[in-house]
């Protein structure tokens, strides 16, 4: 046992820096690289793969609003780049978790509409509702985690 227990010299690591409230990850740089990659996927015409990727890696648990806004912009690019005839194919390629995340992005898109996006979002909403049902809407509206 140590003779001088009142001394804090033995403490070399500041564990308070790892507290969840103080922890700040360098998300912005990773997000920028990821979105450049996604834009390349969109540019090559693989919209369904880009949609799957962006929904799988959505920053739902992130506290950084800039990261969430950047992800929203990319999702809107993907959704608006898919042709109306391919929406049903894209929705059928997603699993239930991805459909829930997609519905979150659709509702967030309704909150801040851009020119020409509302009609496209309504088409997406119709197809997601047809596949996932009312349960998807209820899960999205009651979930505390936002995109």
C-alpha positions, 0 to 999 in steps of 0.5 A, spaced: 500 500 500 502 506 498 504 511 504 502 517 501 495 516 499 493 524 498 498 525 493 495 524 486 502 524 482 500 517 480 495 519 476 498 519 469 492 519 465 486 524 465 480 519 465 475 525 465 477 526 457 474 520 455 467 522 458 462 521 453 460 529 454 467 531 453 469 526 447 469 529 440 471 525 435 474 528 428 467 526 424 468 531 419 474 529 415 471 522 415 465 524 413 468 529 407 472 523 405 465 518 405 461 523 401 466 524 396 466 516 395 458 516 395 458 522 390 463 517 385 458 512 386 452 516 384 456 519 378 457 512 375 450 510 376 450 505 381 444 509 385 441 503 389 448 501 391 449 508 393 443 508 397 444 502 401 451 505 403 448 511 405 443 508 409 447 503 412 452 508 415 447 514 417 450 518 422 444 517 427 447 517 433 452 523 432 451 529 436 454 533 430 449 537 426 453 539 421 455 531 420 447 530 420 446 535 415 451 533 410 449 526 410 442 529 409 444 532 403 447 526 400 441 522 401 437 527 397 442 527 392 441 520 391 434 520 392 433 525 387 438 521 382 434 515 382 429 515 376 421 514 378 421 507 374 427 505 379 424 507 386 420 500 387 426 496 385 431 500 390 426 500 396 425 492 395 433 491 395 433 494 402 432 491 409 427 493 414 432 497 418 434 501 412 427 502 410 426 505 417 432 510 416 430 512 409 423 514 412 427 518 417 430 521 411 424 522 407 420 526 413 426 530 414 426 532 407 419 534 408 421 539 413 426 542 408 423 542 401 427 544 395 425 545 388 422 539 385 424 534 391 417 534 394 414 530 389 419 525 388 419 524 396 412 523 396 413 517 391 419 514 395 414 515 401 409 511 397 413 505 395 416 505 402 409 505 405 407 499 400 413 495 402 414 496 410 407 498 412 404 503 417 409 500 422 415 503 419 412 510 420 410 509 427 417 507 428 420 513 425 415 518 429 416 515 435 424 514 435 428 519 439 434 519 434 434 523 428 437 524 422 
